[in-house]
Amino acid sequence: MQYRDYGKTGEKLSALGFGAMRLPEDDDYGIECIRRSFELGVNYIDTASGYDTGSGASSEVVVGRALKGWRDRVKISTKNPKYRAPDGPDEWWANLEQSLERLDTDHIDFYKVCHFLSWSDFEENVVPKGIWKAIEKARDQKLFTYTLFSSHDTPENIKRLIETELFDGMLVQYNLLDRKNEDVMELAASKGMGVEIMGPIGGGRLGCASQNLASVVPNVASTPELALRFVLSNPNVSLALSGMHSVQMVEENCATASREEPLSDQEREQVVAALDENRRLSELYCTGCNYCMPCPQSVGIPQAFSAMNMHRVWGLTELAREHYARLGPDNREGLLQADACIECGICEDKCPQNIPIIEQLRETHETLGE
């Protein structure tokens, strides 16, 4: 496993972190996956107070169980979303205490004190409503060590958060399909911040892509391998978080993160050129963040959009139809196709990408439905 400096904290963290947002339905198997990553050198795990496992259990509770016997060798990161109006410092503090209890620990190493932070929320709520004072108090009491944020805001607004110089690190989106935060990452690194990446394999979308990208670079076995190596080859990246829901995926990603030779500048240019030539990420573009879910009508919005991207971006139309056909009455998670949408608009209010979801769902069903 490669280990990298996390900004100017002095901490050495594994280049691959375990993202505990999408753990398996079987919590014991999820713990097996987590511990296998630890055995292979992963020393950083990230969860959040709002994440649940496939069984419905709290991700923080399962992570806490997995850390038994490993706590002194692995750094914990979790997130606090309690900073929006009408929430205040009391709600923020209660959420911190809940995370500590769930994780069964007396301190958090890397704390995303504001989850899904936007500049407007920071400016209007975090500072004027006393939440930042609560953050400082908790840090002084050693309830957490390092102060971080995660954000889906625009690059311009994330830069404004960085320029406050209040944070030790950040978590942002970056992958082969979404490179808009490259300047943001460079700015953060220049200020001594750690840079964590979410969605290095495009929220799983690159996991089902064909070999057309992998073939661009010699000695690359798969597109997911290429996607992870691409992210880790950026000199401003401290670590990449991957949501791994099988032991096989853990072992494959750990093997990739253990390769010391990064993609060369020429290889990176070849990959970008291939993407720019073949990619047709239109207005349907979706990061697969799942913030639009759950849908009141049980429409599988991320799954439908993932299938549509197979068709529109990669030209994998038959595979796209196969994936879309998995939605419906027989879906084991109860997720339905896009024609179940009643256009209530709840999903659009929650989408950080401001995607016109209703319109896109209609188009998806017309294209991929029977």
WOBEL-V459880 format. One record per pair of residues at least 24 apart in sequence whose C-alpha atoms are under 10 Angstrom apart, sorted by sequence separation. I is the first residue (numbers start at 0). J is the second residue. D is the distance in whole Angstrom. If there is no record, write none. Layout:
((I/J/D) (I/J/D))
This chain:
((16/40/10) (17/41/7) (29/53/9) (110/134/10) (158/182/9) (159/183/10) (162/186/9) (166/190/10) (167/191/8) (168/192/5) (169/193/6) (170/194/6) (171/195/6) (172/196/6) (173/197/7) (174/198/7) (175/199/8) (176/200/9) (177/201/8) (199/223/9) (200/224/9) (228/252/10) (231/255/10) (283/307/8) (284/308/7) (299/323/9) (302/326/8) (336/360/9) (337/361/7) (338/362/10) (15/40/9) (16/41/6) (17/42/8) (18/43/9) (19/44/7) (20/45/8) (21/46/10) (77/102/9) (154/179/7) (155/180/9) (158/183/6) (161/186/8) (162/187/8) (166/191/10) (167/192/5) (168/193/4) (169/194/5) (170/195/5) (171/196/5) (172/197/5) (173/198/7) (174/199/5) (175/200/8) (176/201/7) (200/225/9) (201/226/8) (227/252/8) (231/256/8) (283/308/8) (337/362/9) (338/363/9) (339/364/10) (14/40/10) (15/41/6) (16/42/7) (17/43/6) (18/44/6) (19/45/6) (20/46/6) (26/52/7) (153/179/9) (154/180/6) (157/183/7) (158/184/9) (161/187/6) (164/190/8) (166/192/7) (167/193/6) (168/194/6) (169/195/6) (170/196/6) (171/197/6) (172/198/6) (173/199/6) (174/200/6) (175/201/7) (200/226/6) (201/227/10) (299/325/10) (300/326/10) (337/363/7) (338/364/6) (13/40/7) (14/41/8) (15/42/8) (16/43/5) (17/44/5) (18/45/5) (19/46/5) (20/47/8) (24/51/10) (25/52/8) (26/53/8) (42/69/9) (50/77/10) (75/102/9) (153/180/9) (154/181/9) (155/182/10) (156/183/9) (157/184/10) (160/187/10) (161/188/10) (164/191/9) (165/192/10) (166/193/9) (167/194/9) (168/195/7) (169/196/8) (170/197/7) (171/198/9) (172/199/8) (173/200/9) (174/201/6) (199/226/7) (200/227/6) (224/251/8) (228/255/7) (232/259/10) (234/261/10) (281/308/9) (284/311/10) (299/326/7) (336/363/9) (337/364/6) (338/365/9) (12/40/10) (13/41/5) (14/42/9) (15/43/8) (16/44/6) (17/45/6) (18/46/6) (19/47/8) (22/50/9) (24/52/6) (25/53/7) (26/54/7) (33/61/10) (34/62/10) (37/65/10) (42/70/10) (49/77/10) (50/78/10) (110/138/10) (154/182/8) (155/183/8) (158/186/7) (162/190/9) (164/192/9) (173/201/8) (174/202/9) (176/204/9) (198/226/10) (199/227/6) (200/228/10) (223/251/9) (224/252/7) (227/255/7) (228/256/7) (232/260/9) (233/261/9) (280/308/8) (283/311/9) (284/312/9) (298/326/8) (299/327/9) (336/364/7) (337/365/9) (12/41/8) (13/42/6) (14/43/9) (15/44/9) (16/45/7) (17/46/9) (18/47/10) (20/49/9) (21/50/8) (22/51/8) (23/52/6) (24/53/4) (25/54/6) (26/55/9) (29/58/10) (33/62/8) (37/66/9) (42/71/10) (43/72/9) (44/73/7) (45/74/9) (46/75/8) (47/76/8) (48/77/7) (49/78/8) (75/104/9) (78/107/10) (151/180/10) (154/183/6) (158/187/8) (161/190/8) (172/201/9) (176/205/9) (198/227/10) (199/228/9) (200/229/10) (223/252/9) (227/256/8) (232/261/5) (233/262/9) (279/308/9) (283/312/10) (297/326/10) (298/327/9) (12/42/6) (13/43/7) (20/50/6) (21/51/8) (22/52/5) (23/53/5) (24/54/4) (25/55/10) (26/56/8) (42/72/6) (43/73/6) (44/74/6) (45/75/6) (46/76/6) (47/77/5) (48/78/6) (49/79/9) (77/107/7) (82/112/9) (83/113/9) (153/183/10) (154/184/9) (157/187/10) (172/202/10) (175/205/9) (199/229/9) (200/230/9) (224/254/9) (225/255/9) (228/258/9) (231/261/7) (232/262/6) (278/308/10) (281/311/8) (297/327/10) (337/367/10) (338/368/9) (11/42/9) (12/43/7) (13/44/10) (19/50/8) (20/51/7) (21/52/6) (22/53/6) (23/54/8) (24/55/8) (25/56/10) (26/57/10) (30/61/7) (34/65/6) (38/69/10) (41/72/9) (42/73/4) (43/74/5) (44/75/5) (45/76/5) (46/77/5) (47/78/5) (48/79/7) (49/80/8) (75/106/9) (76/107/6) (77/108/9) (78/109/9) (79/110/8) (80/111/9) (81/112/9) (82/113/7) (106/137/10) (107/138/10) (112/143/9) (117/148/10) (161/192/8) (174/205/9) (199/230/6) (224/255/6) (230/261/10) (231/262/9) (232/263/8) (233/264/10) (279/310/10) (280/311/7) (281/312/8) (299/330/10) (303/334/10) (336/367/10) (337/368/9) (11/43/10) (19/51/9) (20/52/7) (21/53/7) (22/54/9) (24/56/9) (26/58/9) (29/61/8) (30/62/7) (33/65/7) (34/66/8) (37/69/8) (40/72/10) (41/73/8) (42/74/6) (43/75/6) (44/76/6) (45/77/6) (46/78/7) (47/79/7) (48/80/8) (75/107/6) (76/108/6) (77/109/7) (78/110/6) (79/111/6) (80/112/8) (81/113/7) (82/114/9) (106/138/10) (110/142/9) (111/143/10) (116/148/7) (117/149/9) (118/150/9) (198/230/10) (199/231/9) (223/255/9) (224/256/9) (228/260/9) (229/261/8) (230/262/9) (232/264/9) (279/311/6) (280/312/6) (302/334/9) (303/335/9) (336/368/8) (19/52/8) (20/53/10) (29/62/9) (30/63/9) (32/65/9) (33/66/9) (34/67/10) (40/73/9) (41/74/9) (42/75/9) (43/76/7) (44/77/8) (45/78/8) (47/80/9) (48/81/10) (74/107/8) (75/108/5) (76/109/5) (77/110/6) (78/111/4) (79/112/5) (80/113/6) (81/114/8) (82/115/10) (83/116/9) (108/141/9) (110/143/6) (112/145/9) (113/146/9) (114/147/9) (115/148/8) (116/149/6) (117/150/6) (119/152/10) (228/261/7) (229/262/7) (278/311/8) (279/312/5) (280/313/9) (299/332/9) (302/335/10) (303/336/7) (304/337/9) (22/56/10) (26/60/10) (27/61/8) (30/64/7) (31/65/8) (34/68/10) (70/104/9) (74/108/6) (75/109/6) (76/110/5) (77/111/6) (78/112/6) (79/113/5) (80/114/5) (82/116/9) (106/140/10) (107/141/9) (108/142/9) (109/143/7) (110/144/7) (111/145/8) (112/146/6) (113/147/7) (114/148/6) (115/149/5) (116/150/5) (117/151/7) (118/152/7) (131/165/10) (196/230/8) (228/262/7) (229/263/10) (233/267/9) (278/312/5) (279/313/8) (299/333/9) (300/334/9) (302/336/9) (303/337/7) (26/61/7) (30/65/5) (34/69/8) (37/72/9) (63/98/10) (73/108/9) (74/109/7) (75/110/8) (76/111/7) (77/112/8) (78/113/7) (79/114/6) (80/115/7) (106/141/7) (107/142/6) (108/143/5) (109/144/6) (110/145/6) (111/146/6) (112/147/6) (113/148/5) (114/149/5) (115/150/5) (116/151/7) (117/152/5) (118/153/9) (196/231/9) (232/267/8) (277/312/7) (278/313/7) (279/314/10) (297/332/9) (298/333/9) (299/334/5) (300/335/9) (302/337/10) (22/58/7) (26/62/10) (29/65/8) (30/66/9) (37/73/8) (63/99/9) (66/102/9) (67/103/9) (77/113/10) (78/114/5) (79/115/9) (80/116/8) (84/120/8) (105/141/9) (106/142/5) (107/143/4) (108/144/5) (109/145/5) (110/146/6) (111/147/4) (112/148/6) (113/149/7) (114/150/7) (115/151/6) (116/152/7) (117/153/8) (219/255/10) (277/313/7) (278/314/9) (297/333/7) (298/334/5) (299/335/6) (300/336/8) (20/57/10) (21/58/9) (27/64/9) (63/100/9) (64/101/9) (65/102/10) (66/103/9) (77/114/9) (78/115/9) (83/120/6) (87/124/8) (88/125/9) (105/142/7) (106/143/5) (107/144/7) (108/145/6) (109/146/7) (110/147/6) (111/148/4) (112/149/9) (113/150/9) (114/151/9) (115/152/8) (118/155/9) (119/156/9) (225/262/9) (229/266/9) (230/267/10) (277/314/9) (296/333/10) (297/334/5) (298/335/5) (299/336/6) (300/337/7) (2/40/9) (20/58/7) (26/64/10) (27/65/9) (59/97/10) (60/98/9) (63/101/7) (64/102/8) (66/104/10) (82/120/8) (83/121/9) (86/124/9) (87/125/8) (92/130/9) (104/142/9) (105/143/9) (106/144/8) (107/145/8) (108/146/9) (109/147/7) (110/148/8) (111/149/6) (118/156/6) (122/160/9) (203/241/9) (229/267/7) (274/312/10) (296/334/9) (297/335/6) (298/336/6) (299/337/7) (0/39/7) (1/40/8) (2/41/9) (19/58/7) (20/59/10) (22/61/9) (26/65/10) (59/98/7) (60/99/10) (62/101/9) (63/102/4) (64/103/8) (82/121/8) (84/123/9) (85/124/9) (86/125/10) (91/130/7) (95/134/10) (109/148/10) (110/149/10) (111/150/10) (117/156/7) (118/157/7) (121/160/8) (199/238/10) (200/239/10) (202/241/9) (203/242/9) (228/267/10) (274/313/10) (296/335/8) (297/336/9) (298/337/6) (0/40/6) (1/41/9) (2/42/9) (19/59/8) (22/62/10) (59/99/9) (60/100/8) (61/101/8) (62/102/7) (63/103/6) (83/123/9) (84/124/7) (87/127/10) (88/128/7) (89/129/10) (90/130/9) (91/131/10) (116/156/10) (117/157/7) (118/158/9) (195/235/9) (196/236/7) (199/239/6) (200/240/10) (201/241/10) (202/242/9) (203/243/10) (294/334/9) (297/337/9) (298/338/8) (299/339/10) (300/340/9) (323/363/9) (0/41/7) (57/98/10) (59/100/9) (60/101/5) (61/102/8) (62/103/9) (63/104/8) (82/123/10) (83/124/6) (84/125/9) (87/128/6) (88/129/6) (89/130/8) (92/133/7) (116/157/9) (118/159/7) (194/235/7) (195/236/6) (196/237/8) (197/238/9) (198/239/8) (199/240/7) (200/241/8) (229/270/9) (293/334/10) (294/335/10) (296/337/10) (298/339/6) (299/340/10) (323/364/9) (0/42/10) (19/61/9) (59/101/6) (60/102/5) (82/124/7) (83/125/8) (86/128/9) (87/129/7) (88/130/5) (91/133/8) (92/134/8) (95/137/9) (117/159/10) (118/160/6) (193/235/8) (194/236/5) (195/237/6) (196/238/6) (197/239/6) (198/240/7) (199/241/7) (200/242/9) (225/267/10) (229/271/10) (297/339/8) (298/340/6) (19/62/8) (58/101/9) (59/102/5) (60/103/8) (82/125/6) (85/128/9) (87/130/6) (88/131/8) (91/134/8) (99/142/8) (117/160/8) (192/235/10) (193/236/8) (194/237/5) (195/238/5) (196/239/5) (197/240/5) (198/241/7) (199/242/10) (296/339/7) (297/340/8) (298/341/10) (324/367/8) (57/101/8) (58/102/9) (59/103/9) (81/125/10) (82/126/10) (84/128/9) (86/130/9) (87/131/10) (88/132/8) (89/133/8) (92/136/10) (99/143/10) (116/160/9) (193/237/6) (194/238/7) (195/239/6) (196/240/6) (197/241/7) (198/242/8) (226/270/10) (296/340/7) (320/364/10) (323/367/7) (324/368/7) (57/102/10) (83/128/10) (88/133/6) (92/137/8) (147/192/9) (192/237/9) (193/238/8) (194/239/9) (195/240/7) (196/241/9) (197/242/9) (225/270/9) (295/340/9) (296/341/8) (322/367/9) (323/368/7) (324/369/8) (48/94/8) (82/128/9) (87/133/9) (88/134/8) (96/142/9) (147/193/9) (149/195/9) (188/234/9) (189/235/9) (216/262/9) (294/340/9) (295/341/9) (296/342/10) (300/346/9) (320/366/9) (321/367/9) (323/369/10) (48/95/9) (82/129/10) (83/130/10) (95/142/9) (147/194/10) (149/196/10) (188/235/6) (216/263/10) (296/343/9) (319/366/10) (320/367/5) (321/368/10) (82/130/7) (95/143/9) (147/195/10) (149/197/9) (185/233/9) (187/235/8) (188/236/8) (295/343/9) (319/367/7) (320/368/7) (48/97/8) (49/98/10) (81/130/9) (82/131/9) (184/233/9) (185/234/9) (186/235/9) (187/236/10) (188/237/9) (216/265/10) (217/266/9) (294/343/10) (320/369/9) (48/98/6) (175/225/9) (176/226/9) (184/234/9) (185/235/6) (216/266/6) (294/344/10) (295/345/8) (316/366/9) (317/367/9) (47/98/8) (48/99/10) (175/226/6) (184/235/6) (185/236/9) (215/266/8) (216/267/9) (294/345/8) (295/346/9) (316/367/8) (46/98/10) (174/226/7) (175/227/9) (178/230/10) (181/233/9) (183/235/10) (184/236/7) (215/267/10) (293/345/10) (294/346/7) (304/356/9) (307/359/9) (48/101/9) (174/227/8) (182/235/10) (184/237/10) (216/269/8) (292/345/9) (293/346/8) (307/360/9) (310/363/10) (48/102/10) (112/166/9) (175/229/7) (181/235/9) (215/269/7) (216/270/8) (291/345/8) (292/346/7) (111/166/9) (115/170/9) (174/229/8) (175/230/8) (181/236/10) (215/270/6) (291/346/5) (304/359/8) (307/362/9) (308/363/10) (46/102/10) (111/167/10) (114/170/9) (115/171/9) (173/229/10) (174/230/6) (214/270/10) (215/271/10) (290/346/8) (291/347/7) (300/356/8) (303/359/10) (304/360/8) (307/363/6) (310/366/9) (110/167/10) (111/168/9) (173/230/7) (174/231/10) (212/269/10) (213/270/9) (215/272/10) (289/346/10) (290/347/10) (291/348/8) (292/349/8) (300/357/10) (303/360/7) (306/363/8) (307/364/9) (310/367/9) (16/74/10) (18/76/10) (19/77/10) (109/167/9) (110/168/9) (111/169/8) (212/270/7) (215/273/8) (290/348/10) (291/349/5) (292/350/9) (109/168/8) (110/169/10) (111/170/8) (212/271/10) (290/349/6) (291/350/6) (300/359/10) (304/363/7) (307/366/8) (13/73/10) (109/169/10) (289/349/10) (290/350/6) (291/351/9) (300/360/8) (303/363/7) (307/367/7) (12/73/9) (212/273/7) (289/350/9) (290/351/8) (299/360/10) (303/364/8) (306/367/8) (12/74/8) (211/273/9) (212/274/8) (288/350/9) (289/351/10) (298/360/9) (47/110/10) (173/236/10) (211/274/10) (288/351/9) (10/74/10) (45/109/9) (47/111/9) (286/350/10) (288/352/10) (303/367/9) (43/108/10) (44/109/10) (45/110/9) (46/111/10) (49/114/10) (174/239/10) (212/277/10) (285/350/9) (286/351/9) (291/356/9) (43/109/9) (45/111/10) (48/114/10) (173/239/9) (211/277/10) (285/351/10) (286/352/8) (47/114/8) (76/143/9) (172/239/10) (285/352/7) (75/143/10) (170/238/10) (171/239/10) (284/352/9) (285/353/10) (76/145/9) (78/147/9) (79/148/9) (80/149/10) (168/237/9) (170/239/9) (285/354/8) (77/147/10) (78/148/8) (79/149/10) (170/240/9) (284/354/8) (76/147/9) (78/149/8) (283/354/7) (285/356/10) (282/354/7) (283/355/8) (282/355/8) (283/356/8) (282/356/10) (283/358/9) (284/359/10) (283/359/6) (282/359/8) (283/360/9) (283/362/9) (283/363/9) (204/285/10) (204/286/9) (202/285/9) (203/286/9) (204/287/8) (201/285/9) (202/286/6) (203/287/8) (201/286/7) (202/287/5) (201/287/7) (202/288/7) (201/288/9) (202/289/9) (198/286/8) (198/287/8) (198/288/8) (197/288/9) (175/267/10) (178/271/10) (175/270/8) (176/271/9) (175/271/8) (176/274/8) (204/302/10) (207/305/10) (175/274/8) (176/275/9) (202/301/10) (207/306/10) (204/304/10) (205/305/10) (208/308/10) (209/309/9) (204/305/6) (208/309/7) (212/313/10) (176/278/8) (203/305/9) (204/306/9) (207/309/8) (211/313/9) (177/280/10) (202/305/9) (176/280/8) (204/308/8) (205/309/9) (208/312/10) (209/313/8) (204/309/8) (208/313/7) (209/314/10) (208/314/10) (209/315/8) (177/284/10) (208/315/8) (176/284/9) (207/315/10) (177/286/8) (176/286/9) (208/318/10) (207/318/9) (174/286/10) (207/319/10) (173/286/10) (172/286/9) (172/288/10) (8/144/10) (8/145/8) (151/288/10) (8/167/7) (7/167/8) (8/168/9) (6/167/7) (7/168/9) (5/167/9) (6/168/7) (5/168/8) (16/195/9) (18/197/8) (15/195/10) (16/196/9) (18/198/9) (6/187/9) (7/188/9) (14/195/9) (15/196/10) (16/197/10) (6/188/7) (5/188/9) (6/189/9) (7/190/9) (8/191/8) (10/193/10) (6/190/8) (7/191/5) (8/192/8) (6/191/5) (7/192/7) (8/193/8) (5/191/8) (6/192/4) (7/193/7) (5/192/7) (6/193/4) (4/192/10) (5/193/5) (6/194/7) (4/193/8) (5/194/7) (3/193/10) (5/195/9) (43/238/9) (45/240/8) (44/240/8) (45/241/9) (43/240/9) (44/241/10) (45/242/9) (153/351/10) (152/351/7) (153/352/9) (151/351/6) (152/352/9) (150/351/10) (151/352/8) (36/243/9) (41/249/10) (33/243/8) (35/245/10) (36/246/8) (39/249/9) (32/243/7) (33/244/9) (35/246/7) (39/250/8) (15/227/9) (32/244/7) (33/245/9) (34/246/10) (35/247/10) (36/248/10) (37/249/10) (41/253/8) (31/244/10) (32/245/6) (33/246/8) (36/249/6) (40/253/8) (29/243/9) (30/244/10) (31/245/9) (32/246/5) (35/249/7) (36/250/7) (39/253/7) (29/244/7) (31/246/8) (32/247/9) (34/249/10) (35/250/8) (39/254/9) (41/256/10) (15/231/9) (28/244/9) (29/245/8) (32/248/9) (33/249/8) (36/252/9) (37/253/10) (40/256/10) (14/231/7) (28/245/8) (29/246/9) (32/249/7) (36/253/7) (40/257/9) (28/246/9) (32/250/9) (35/253/10) (39/257/9) (21/241/10) (22/242/7) (23/243/9) (24/244/9) (16/237/10) (18/239/9) (19/240/9) (20/241/9) (21/242/6) (22/243/7) (23/244/5) (14/236/8) (15/237/9) (16/238/6) (17/239/8) (18/240/5) (19/241/8) (20/242/6) (21/243/7) (22/244/6) (23/245/8) (14/237/7) (15/238/6) (16/239/6) (17/240/6) (18/241/5) (19/242/6) (20/243/9) (21/244/7) (22/245/9) (13/237/8) (14/238/4) (15/239/5) (16/240/5) (17/241/6) (18/242/4) (19/243/8) (20/244/10) (12/237/8) (13/238/7) (14/239/6) (15/240/6) (16/241/6) (17/242/6) (18/243/7) (19/244/9) (11/237/9) (12/238/7) (13/239/9) (14/240/9) (15/241/7) (16/242/9) (17/243/7) (18/244/10) (16/243/10) (6/235/9) (6/236/9) (5/236/9) (6/237/7) (4/236/10) (5/237/6) (17/249/9) (3/236/9) (4/237/7) (5/238/8) (3/237/6) (4/238/9) (15/249/10) (117/351/10) (2/237/9) (3/238/7) (2/238/9) (16/252/10) (115/351/9) (1/238/10) (15/252/8) (16/253/9) (15/253/7) (14/253/9) (13/253/10) (15/255/9) (16/256/10) (14/255/10) (15/256/6) (14/256/6) (15/257/9) (13/256/8) (14/257/8) (13/257/9) (1/253/9) (0/253/7) (0/254/8) (1/255/10) (2/256/9) (0/255/9) (1/256/6) (2/257/9) (0/256/6) (1/257/5) (0/257/4) (1/258/7) (0/258/8) (1/259/7) (0/259/8) (20/288/10) (53/332/10))
